[in-house]
Amino acid sequence: MTGEELKQKLALLAEKHMQTEEYNTSSYEPYRGEALRLIFEYAMENNYRVEGYNLKKLASDPKIHWKEICDMIYDINDMPGLADKGFRDWMHYWFNDLCLEMEPSE
């Protein structure tokens, strides 16, 4: 998956998110897990490293669930030097940013 494909898939999820009753009424994001899975797959395909660990090696450990790795990636997103700049750039397209960008201007 290319970075552009990831962006498009996250944009589709954000669009679905905006059509839910939860949008603007709570912080619950029904598609967060799916978005994290896509981000995780992209990071693995592109061999990103997190806190010195290779994601492919982490993912091959049966004791570590992909959600744990996604949470680790998400948690370190704003800490300079801990995540590759390219990955932080893609994290910018998280739901809230996408939803704001996609809303019609008044």
C-alpha positions in Angstrom: 0.0 0.0 0.0 1.4 3.4 -0.9 1.1 6.5 1.3 -1.5 7.9 -1.1 -3.6 4.7 -0.9 -3.4 4.9 2.9 -4.6 8.5 2.8 -7.5 7.6 0.6 -8.6 4.7 2.8 -8.4 6.8 5.9 -10.4 9.5 4.1 -13.1 7.0 3.4 -13.2 5.9 7.0 -13.4 9.5 8.1 -16.3 10.0 5.7 -18.1 7.0 7.3 -17.3 8.4 10.7 -19.0 11.7 9.9 -22.2 9.9 9.0 -22.5 8.2 12.5 -24.6 9.6 15.3 -21.5 9.7 17.5 -19.9 12.4 15.3 -19.9 15.8 17.1 -21.7 14.2 20.2 -18.8 12.3 21.8 -15.2 11.4 21.5 -16.0 7.9 20.5 -14.6 7.0 17.1 -16.2 3.8 15.8 -13.7 3.4 13.0 -10.6 4.0 15.1 -9.6 0.3 15.2 -9.9 0.0 11.4 -7.8 3.1 10.9 -5.1 1.9 13.3 -5.1 -1.4 11.4 -4.5 0.4 8.1 -1.8 2.6 9.6 -0.1 -0.5 11.1 -0.2 -2.4 7.8 1.3 0.6 6.0 4.0 1.0 8.6 4.9 -2.7 8.3 5.0 -2.7 4.5 7.3 0.2 4.6 9.5 -1.3 7.4 9.1 1.6 9.8 10.9 1.4 13.1 9.4 2.3 16.5 11.5 3.0 19.6 14.3 1.0 18.0 12.2 -2.0 17.2 11.5 -3.3 13.8 7.7 -3.5 13.4 7.9 -6.8 11.4 9.8 -8.4 14.2 7.4 -7.1 16.8 4.4 -8.3 14.7 5.9 -11.8 14.3 5.8 -12.2 18.1 2.5 -14.2 18.8 2.3 -12.6 22.3 2.0 -9.1 20.8 -1.3 -8.0 19.3 -1.3 -5.5 16.4 -3.4 -3.1 18.5 -0.7 -2.9 21.1 1.8 -1.9 18.4 -0.7 0.6 16.9 -1.2 2.1 20.4 2.6 2.3 20.8 2.9 4.1 17.4 0.0 6.4 18.3 1.4 7.2 21.7 4.8 8.2 20.4 3.5 10.2 17.5 4.2 13.6 19.1 7.6 12.7 20.6 10.3 13.9 18.2 13.0 11.4 17.4 10.9 8.3 18.5 9.0 7.8 15.2 10.2 8.3 11.7 9.2 11.7 10.3 7.3 10.1 7.4 5.2 8.1 9.8 4.4 11.2 11.8 3.4 12.9 8.6 0.8 10.2 7.9 -0.5 10.3 11.4 -1.5 13.9 10.7 -4.3 12.4 8.6 -6.0 11.0 11.7 -9.8 11.2 11.9 -10.2 14.6 13.4 -7.9 16.3 10.9 -9.6 14.5 8.0 -13.1 15.3 9.3 -12.2 19.0 9.6 -10.6 19.1 6.1 -13.6 17.3 4.5 -16.4 19.4 6.0 -18.0 21.9 3.6 -17.0 25.5 4.3 -19.8 27.9 5.1 
